[in-house]
């Protein structure tokens, strides 16, 4: 998956701007050069979160990926030992 050109901090700021602004979502998206689809995907994932909560979510996602790799390696080794 392609890395976002926006940091988590920037995403949270854009979402917070949309919450407190009287401007339309389309206007905010145009000013930040993002599509409305991207905005709504970010809002579904990060909506209502603070920056510290987003950072904690990222840490949990990294830990989950690490654990999945360990489990896959263990399963692969156990399959090899059975053969």
Secondary structure by P-SEA (a helix, b strand, c coil): cccccccaaaaaaaaaaaaaccccaaaaaaaacccaaaaaaaaaacccccaaaaaaaaaaaaaaaaaaaaaaaaaaaaaaaac
